[in-house]
Amino acid sequence: MADVDAADFTLATVPERFARIGDPHAQIDAQAFSIESLLELGKRQGQGEAPWPPHYAKTEDEPPRVAPSRRRKR
């Protein structure tokens, strides 16, 4: 949809759109599907679960990567 501008969808404009066309996602949970094919695709593409802890360096402004209840007291 090349003629769609995401900036047109704001808290001020979406209620009128819903009133006019209805909720385009109203039936999103009407039919359930298996995710097995998606999991198989991930395996074929070599993607597993996200690593934890992350395997990249922390940035200076990044908060601690530990739950507050497990954080060491200084």
Biopython code that builds the backbone (N, CA, C, O; Angstrom):
import numpy as np
from Bio.PDB.StructureBuilder import StructureBuilder

atoms = [
    (1, "MET", "N", (0.831, -1.183, 0.000)),
    (1, "MET", "CA", (0.000, 0.000, 0.000)),
    (1, "MET", "C", (0.878, 1.250, 0.000)),
    (1, "MET", "O", (1.145, 1.832, 1.052)),
    (2, "ALA", "N", (1.299, 1.634, -1.124)),
    (2, "ALA", "CA", (2.196, 2.773, -1.255)),
    (2, "ALA", "C", (1.529, 4.096, -0.893)),
    (2, "ALA", "O", (2.218, 5.071, -0.589)),
    (3, "ASP", "N", (0.204, 4.143, -0.921)),
    (3, "ASP", "CA", (-0.492, 5.397, -0.648)),
    (3, "ASP", "C", (-0.857, 5.574, 0.827)),
    (3, "ASP", "O", (-1.602, 6.492, 1.170)),
    (4, "VAL", "N", (-0.347, 4.713, 1.696)),
    (4, "VAL", "CA", (-0.643, 4.791, 3.126)),
    (4, "VAL", "C", (0.510, 5.475, 3.847)),
    (4, "VAL", "O", (1.676, 5.131, 3.653)),
    (5, "ASP", "N", (0.166, 6.441, 4.676)),
    (5, "ASP", "CA", (1.158, 7.135, 5.493)),
    (5, "ASP", "C", (0.853, 6.818, 6.954)),
    (5, "ASP", "O", (-0.211, 7.175, 7.459)),
    (6, "ALA", "N", (1.779, 6.154, 7.630)),
    (6, "ALA", "CA", (1.559, 5.755, 9.017)),
    (6, "ALA", "C", (1.242, 6.946, 9.911)),
    (6, "ALA", "O", (0.562, 6.790, 10.925)),
    (7, "ALA", "N", (1.718, 8.118, 9.556)),
    (7, "ALA", "CA", (1.452, 9.318, 10.355)),
    (7, "ALA", "C", (-0.034, 9.697, 10.337)),
    (7, "ALA", "O", (-0.480, 10.479, 11.177)),
    (8, "ASP", "N", (-0.796, 9.153, 9.395)),
    (8, "ASP", "CA", (-2.237, 9.427, 9.342)),
    (8, "ASP", "C", (-3.011, 8.697, 10.436)),
    (8, "ASP", "O", (-4.160, 9.040, 10.714)),
    (9, "PHE", "N", (-2.399, 7.704, 11.050)),
    (9, "PHE", "CA", (-3.073, 6.894, 12.062)),
    (9, "PHE", "C", (-2.609, 7.325, 13.446)),
    (9, "PHE", "O", (-1.577, 6.870, 13.940)),
    (10, "THR", "N", (-3.384, 8.204, 14.061)),
    (10, "THR", "CA", (-3.038, 8.741, 15.375)),
    (10, "THR", "C", (-4.195, 8.495, 16.337)),
    (10, "THR", "O", (-5.263, 8.036, 15.933)),
    (11, "LEU", "N", (-3.975, 8.803, 17.603)),
    (11, "LEU", "CA", (-5.050, 8.683, 18.593)),
    (11, "LEU", "C", (-6.232, 9.573, 18.230)),
    (11, "LEU", "O", (-7.367, 9.293, 18.616)),
    (12, "ALA", "N", (-5.971, 10.624, 17.502)),
    (12, "ALA", "CA", (-7.053, 11.530, 17.111)),
    (12, "ALA", "C", (-7.817, 11.032, 15.893)),
    (12, "ALA", "O", (-9.006, 11.321, 15.764)),
    (13, "THR", "N", (-7.170, 10.288, 14.991)),
    (13, "THR", "CA", (-7.821, 9.892, 13.740)),
    (13, "THR", "C", (-8.390, 8.480, 13.740)),
    (13, "THR", "O", (-9.355, 8.215, 13.023)),
    (14, "VAL", "N", (-7.826, 7.574, 14.515)),
    (14, "VAL", "CA", (-8.249, 6.175, 14.456)),
    (14, "VAL", "C", (-9.684, 5.959, 14.966)),
    (14, "VAL", "O", (-10.395, 5.154, 14.366)),
    (15, "PRO", "N", (-10.150, 6.617, 16.021)),
    (15, "PRO", "CA", (-11.543, 6.389, 16.429)),
    (15, "PRO", "C", (-12.554, 6.679, 15.309)),
    (15, "PRO", "O", (-13.531, 5.945, 15.157)),
    (16, "GLU", "N", (-12.333, 7.717, 14.544)),
    (16, "GLU", "CA", (-13.244, 8.025, 13.434)),
    (16, "GLU", "C", (-13.154, 6.935, 12.367)),
    (16, "GLU", "O", (-14.166, 6.549, 11.781)),
    (17, "ARG", "N", (-11.956, 6.449, 12.122)),
    (17, "ARG", "CA", (-11.773, 5.374, 11.140)),
    (17, "ARG", "C", (-12.500, 4.116, 11.586)),
    (17, "ARG", "O", (-13.176, 3.477, 10.781)),
    (18, "PHE", "N", (-12.371, 3.750, 12.862)),
    (18, "PHE", "CA", (-13.075, 2.578, 13.387)),
    (18, "PHE", "C", (-14.580, 2.765, 13.259)),
    (18, "PHE", "O", (-15.288, 1.823, 12.901)),
    (19, "ALA", "N", (-15.078, 3.957, 13.543)),
    (19, "ALA", "CA", (-16.510, 4.227, 13.429)),
    (19, "ALA", "C", (-16.975, 4.081, 11.981)),
    (19, "ALA", "O", (-18.092, 3.632, 11.723)),
    (20, "ARG", "N", (-16.127, 4.456, 11.056)),
    (20, "ARG", "CA", (-16.479, 4.436, 9.637)),
    (20, "ARG", "C", (-16.375, 3.034, 9.043)),
    (20, "ARG", "O", (-17.299, 2.595, 8.358)),
    (21, "ILE", "N", (-15.262, 2.311, 9.290)),
    (21, "ILE", "CA", (-15.054, 1.017, 8.627)),
    (21, "ILE", "C", (-15.133, -0.178, 9.572)),
    (21, "ILE", "O", (-15.118, -1.322, 9.120)),
    (22, "GLY", "N", (-15.216, 0.071, 10.863)),
    (22, "GLY", "CA", (-15.205, -1.022, 11.826)),
    (22, "GLY", "C", (-13.781, -1.418, 12.179)),
    (22, "GLY", "O", (-12.818, -0.865, 11.646)),
    (23, "ASP", "N", (-13.662, -2.366, 13.068)),
    (23, "ASP", "CA", (-12.350, -2.831, 13.510)),
    (23, "ASP", "C", (-11.838, -3.887, 12.533)),
    (23, "ASP", "O", (-12.394, -4.984, 12.481)),
    (24, "PRO", "N", (-10.797, -3.589, 11.760)),
    (24, "PRO", "CA", (-10.295, -4.562, 10.785)),
    (24, "PRO", "C", (-9.689, -5.812, 11.435)),
    (24, "PRO", "O", (-9.451, -6.810, 10.755)),
    (25, "HIS", "N", (-9.441, -5.760, 12.741)),
    (25, "HIS", "CA", (-8.841, -6.905, 13.434)),
    (25, "HIS", "C", (-9.834, -7.600, 14.358)),
    (25, "HIS", "O", (-9.431, -8.393, 15.208)),
    (26, "ALA", "N", (-11.097, -7.323, 14.208)),
    (26, "ALA", "CA", (-12.117, -7.873, 15.110)),
    (26, "ALA", "C", (-12.127, -9.395, 15.122)),
    (26, "ALA", "O", (-12.426, -9.993, 16.155)),
    (27, "GLN", "N", (-11.815, -10.027, 14.021)),
    (27, "GLN", "CA", (-11.883, -11.488, 13.926)),
    (27, "GLN", "C", (-10.525, -12.163, 14.074)),
    (27, "GLN", "O", (-10.366, -13.327, 13.706)),
    (28, "ILE", "N", (-9.545, -11.441, 14.611)),
    (28, "ILE", "CA", (-8.186, -11.986, 14.659)),
    (28, "ILE", "C", (-8.101, -13.293, 15.459)),
    (28, "ILE", "O", (-7.270, -14.148, 15.151)),
    (29, "ASP", "N", (-8.932, -13.452, 16.459)),
    (29, "ASP", "CA", (-8.903, -14.669, 17.274)),
    (29, "ASP", "C", (-9.996, -15.661, 16.901)),
    (29, "ASP", "O", (-10.208, -16.640, 17.616)),
    (30, "ALA", "N", (-10.686, -15.426, 15.805)),
    (30, "ALA", "CA", (-11.803, -16.286, 15.420)),
    (30, "ALA", "C", (-11.351, -17.692, 15.028)),
    (30, "ALA", "O", (-12.103, -18.651, 15.199)),
    (31, "GLN", "N", (-10.145, -17.822, 14.512)),
    (31, "GLN", "CA", (-9.650, -19.122, 14.090)),
    (31, "GLN", "C", (-8.208, -19.282, 14.555)),
    (31, "GLN", "O", (-7.354, -18.442, 14.271)),
    (32, "ALA", "N", (-7.955, -20.352, 15.260)),
    (32, "ALA", "CA", (-6.599, -20.616, 15.754)),
    (32, "ALA", "C", (-5.848, -21.501, 14.762)),
    (32, "ALA", "O", (-6.447, -22.345, 14.095)),
    (33, "PHE", "N", (-4.562, -21.307, 14.671)),
    (33, "PHE", "CA", (-3.709, -22.106, 13.804)),
    (33, "PHE", "C", (-2.531, -22.619, 14.618)),
    (33, "PHE", "O", (-2.206, -22.068, 15.670)),
    (34, "SER", "N", (-1.910, -23.651, 14.138)),
    (34, "SER", "CA", (-0.715, -24.191, 14.758)),
    (34, "SER", "C", (0.485, -23.337, 14.361)),
    (34, "SER", "O", (0.525, -22.788, 13.260)),
    (35, "ILE", "N", (1.451, -23.229, 15.252)),
    (35, "ILE", "CA", (2.677, -22.495, 14.909)),
    (35, "ILE", "C", (3.808, -23.448, 14.512)),
    (35, "ILE", "O", (4.955, -23.028, 14.359)),
    (36, "GLU", "N", (3.477, -24.726, 14.346)),
    (36, "GLU", "CA", (4.508, -25.708, 14.012)),
    (36, "GLU", "C", (5.268, -25.347, 12.742)),
    (36, "GLU", "O", (6.492, -25.476, 12.704)),
    (37, "SER", "N", (4.573, -24.898, 11.704)),
    (37, "SER", "CA", (5.268, -24.574, 10.456)),
    (37, "SER", "C", (6.203, -23.382, 10.654)),
    (37, "SER", "O", (7.264, -23.318, 10.034)),
    (38, "LEU", "N", (5.821, -22.452, 11.503)),
    (38, "LEU", "CA", (6.681, -21.309, 11.799)),
    (38, "LEU", "C", (7.921, -21.750, 12.581)),
    (38, "LEU", "O", (9.025, -21.268, 12.326)),
    (39, "LEU", "N", (7.734, -22.664, 13.529)),
    (39, "LEU", "CA", (8.880, -23.193, 14.283)),
    (39, "LEU", "C", (9.829, -23.959, 13.363)),
    (39, "LEU", "O", (11.048, -23.840, 13.489)),
    (40, "GLU", "N", (9.278, -24.739, 12.445)),
    (40, "GLU", "CA", (10.112, -25.470, 11.481)),
    (40, "GLU", "C", (10.890, -24.511, 10.586)),
    (40, "GLU", "O", (12.065, -24.738, 10.299)),
    (41, "LEU", "N", (10.242, -23.453, 10.152)),
    (41, "LEU", "CA", (10.920, -22.449, 9.334)),
    (41, "LEU", "C", (12.090, -21.845, 10.108)),
    (41, "LEU", "O", (13.174, -21.664, 9.554)),
    (42, "GLY", "N", (11.879, -21.539, 11.365)),
    (42, "GLY", "CA", (12.947, -20.996, 12.198)),
    (42, "GLY", "C", (14.117, -21.954, 12.320)),
    (42, "GLY", "O", (15.274, -21.535, 12.280)),
    (43, "LYS", "N", (13.823, -23.232, 12.468)),
    (43, "LYS", "CA", (14.892, -24.236, 12.547)),
    (43, "LYS", "C", (15.675, -24.307, 11.238)),
    (43, "LYS", "O", (16.904, -24.375, 11.239)),
    (44, "ARG", "N", (14.948, -24.292, 10.123)),
    (44, "ARG", "CA", (15.618, -24.360, 8.814)),
    (44, "ARG", "C", (16.488, -23.135, 8.581)),
    (44, "ARG", "O", (17.535, -23.230, 7.941)),
    (45, "GLN", "N", (16.069, -22.004, 9.086)),
    (45, "GLN", "CA", (16.826, -20.776, 8.899)),
    (45, "GLN", "C", (17.889, -20.580, 9.973)),
    (45, "GLN", "O", (18.607, -19.580, 9.967)),
    (46, "GLY", "N", (17.988, -21.531, 10.889)),
    (46, "GLY", "CA", (19.018, -21.477, 11.909)),
    (46, "GLY", "C", (18.722, -20.508, 13.034)),
    (46, "GLY", "O", (19.640, -20.049, 13.714)),
    (47, "GLN", "N", (17.467, -20.194, 13.236)),
    (47, "GLN", "CA", (17.105, -19.263, 14.303)),
    (47, "GLN", "C", (16.543, -20.040, 15.488)),
    (47, "GLN", "O", (15.559, -20.768, 15.360)),
    (48, "GLY", "N", (17.172, -19.876, 16.622)),
    (48, "GLY", "CA", (16.662, -20.474, 17.833)),
    (48, "GLY", "C", (16.037, -19.399, 18.687)),
    (48, "GLY", "O", (15.632, -18.350, 18.185)),
    (49, "GLU", "N", (15.960, -19.655, 19.956)),
    (49, "GLU", "CA", (15.449, -18.637, 20.853)),
    (49, "GLU", "C", (16.479, -17.529, 21.014)),
    (49, "GLU", "O", (17.671, -17.731, 20.780)),
    (50, "ALA", "N", (16.012, -16.384, 21.407)),
    (50, "ALA", "CA", (16.926, -15.263, 21.615)),
    (50, "ALA", "C", (17.888, -15.604, 22.751)),
    (50, "ALA", "O", (17.478, -16.184, 23.756)),
    (51, "PRO", "N", (19.142, -15.254, 22.599)),
    (51, "PRO", "CA", (20.122, -15.579, 23.646)),
    (51, "PRO", "C", (19.880, -14.761, 24.908)),
    (51, "PRO", "O", (19.543, -13.579, 24.837)),
    (52, "TRP", "N", (20.049, -15.384, 26.041)),
    (52, "TRP", "CA", (19.961, -14.668, 27.302)),
    (52, "TRP", "C", (21.073, -15.158, 28.191)),
    (52, "TRP", "O", (21.169, -16.367, 28.400)),
    (53, "PRO", "N", (21.896, -14.333, 28.714)),
    (53, "PRO", "CA", (21.882, -12.897, 28.477)),
    (53, "PRO", "C", (22.274, -12.589, 27.040)),
    (53, "PRO", "O", (22.893, -13.418, 26.374)),
    (54, "PRO", "N", (21.922, -11.412, 26.563)),
    (54, "PRO", "CA", (22.265, -11.049, 25.193)),
    (54, "PRO", "C", (23.769, -11.169, 24.959)),
    (54, "PRO", "O", (24.561, -10.934, 25.871)),
    (55, "HIS", "N", (24.155, -11.525, 23.766)),
    (55, "HIS", "CA", (25.570, -11.736, 23.455)),
    (55, "HIS", "C", (26.213, -10.497, 22.842)),
    (55, "HIS", "O", (27.211, -10.613, 22.131)),
    (56, "TYR", "N", (25.674, -9.342, 23.099)),
    (56, "TYR", "CA", (26.266, -8.114, 22.603)),
    (56, "TYR", "C", (26.567, -7.197, 23.786)),
    (56, "TYR", "O", (25.954, -7.312, 24.847)),
    (57, "ALA", "N", (27.495, -6.307, 23.593)),
    (57, "ALA", "CA", (27.937, -5.433, 24.677)),
    (57, "ALA", "C", (26.829, -4.464, 25.094)),
    (57, "ALA", "O", (26.045, -3.993, 24.270)),
    (58, "LYS", "N", (26.789, -4.188, 26.370)),
    (58, "LYS", "CA", (25.838, -3.203, 26.878)),
    (58, "LYS", "C", (26.272, -1.809, 26.467)),
    (58, "LYS", "O", (27.462, -1.520, 26.343)),
    (59, "THR", "N", (25.284, -0.954, 26.260)),
    (59, "THR", "CA", (25.593, 0.444, 25.990)),
    (59, "THR", "C", (25.661, 1.191, 27.313)),
    (59, "THR", "O", (25.179, 0.697, 28.333)),
    (60, "GLU", "N", (26.248, 2.361, 27.301)),
    (60, "GLU", "CA", (26.420, 3.130, 28.541)),
    (60, "GLU", "C", (25.092, 3.464, 29.204)),
    (60, "GLU", "O", (24.994, 3.468, 30.431)),
    (61, "ASP", "N", (24.067, 3.745, 28.397)),
    (61, "ASP", "CA", (22.784, 4.172, 28.964)),
    (61, "ASP", "C", (21.806, 3.015, 29.190)),
    (61, "ASP", "O", (20.652, 3.249, 29.549)),
    (62, "GLU", "N", (22.252, 1.774, 28.986)),
    (62, "GLU", "CA", (21.378, 0.613, 29.150)),
    (62, "GLU", "C", (21.223, 0.265, 30.635)),
    (62, "GLU", "O", (22.208, 0.261, 31.373)),
    (63, "PRO", "N", (19.994, -0.026, 31.075)),
    (63, "PRO", "CA", (19.787, -0.401, 32.471)),
    (63, "PRO", "C", (20.365, -1.799, 32.747)),
    (63, "PRO", "O", (20.709, -2.517, 31.809)),
    (64, "PRO", "N", (20.472, -2.185, 34.011)),
    (64, "PRO", "CA", (21.009, -3.510, 34.344)),
    (64, "PRO", "C", (20.182, -4.613, 33.689)),
    (64, "PRO", "O", (18.962, -4.499, 33.564)),
    (65, "ARG", "N", (20.857, -5.678, 33.274)),
    (65, "ARG", "CA", (20.181, -6.818, 32.649)),
    (65, "ARG", "C", (19.871, -7.888, 33.682)),
    (65, "ARG", "O", (20.207, -9.057, 33.492)),
    (66, "VAL", "N", (19.261, -7.507, 34.729)),
    (66, "VAL", "CA", (18.900, -8.458, 35.777)),
    (66, "VAL", "C", (17.611, -7.966, 36.422)),
    (66, "VAL", "O", (17.375, -6.763, 36.528)),
    (67, "ALA", "N", (16.780, -8.916, 36.850)),
    (67, "ALA", "CA", (15.548, -8.523, 37.524)),
    (67, "ALA", "C", (15.896, -7.761, 38.797)),
    (67, "ALA", "O", (16.851, -8.115, 39.488)),
    (68, "PRO", "N", (15.134, -6.720, 39.113)),
    (68, "PRO", "CA", (15.442, -5.933, 40.310)),
    (68, "PRO", "C", (15.550, -6.781, 41.575)),
    (68, "PRO", "O", (16.352, -6.468, 42.456)),
    (69, "SER", "N", (14.762, -7.845, 41.681)),
    (69, "SER", "CA", (14.813, -8.676, 42.878)),
    (69, "SER", "C", (16.104, -9.490, 42.969)),
    (69, "SER", "O", (16.453, -9.976, 44.045)),
    (70, "ARG", "N", (16.806, -9.640, 41.863)),
    (70, "ARG", "CA", (18.062, -10.405, 41.849)),
    (70, "ARG", "C", (19.302, -9.509, 41.803)),
    (70, "ARG", "O", (20.433, -9.994, 41.833)),
    (71, "ARG", "N", (19.077, -8.217, 41.732)),
    (71, "ARG", "CA", (20.196, -7.274, 41.638)),
    (71, "ARG", "C", (20.968, -7.267, 42.959)),
    (71, "ARG", "O", (20.378, -7.257, 44.039)),
    (72, "ARG", "N", (22.291, -7.272, 42.851)),
    (72, "ARG", "CA", (23.139, -7.218, 44.044)),
    (72, "ARG", "C", (23.026, -5.890, 44.725)),
    (72, "ARG", "O", (22.985, -4.847, 44.073)),
    (73, "LYS", "N", (22.975, -5.920, 46.017)),
    (73, "LYS", "CA", (22.967, -4.661, 46.795)),
    (73, "LYS", "C", (24.401, -4.174, 46.895)),
    (73, "LYS", "O", (25.318, -4.951, 47.158)),
    (74, "ARG", "N", (24.581, -2.896, 46.685)),
    (74, "ARG", "CA", (25.943, -2.340, 46.772)),
    (74, "ARG", "C", (26.145, -1.625, 48.067)),
    (74, "ARG", "O", (27.227, -1.095, 48.318)),
]
sb = StructureBuilder()
sb.init_structure("model")
sb.init_model(0)
sb.init_chain("A")
sb.init_seg("    ")
for serial, (resi, resn, name, xyz) in enumerate(atoms, 1):
    if name == "N":
        sb.init_residue(resn, " ", resi, " ")
    sb.init_atom(name, np.array(xyz, "f"), 0.0, 1.0, " ", f" {name:<3s}", serial, name[0])
structure = sb.get_structure()
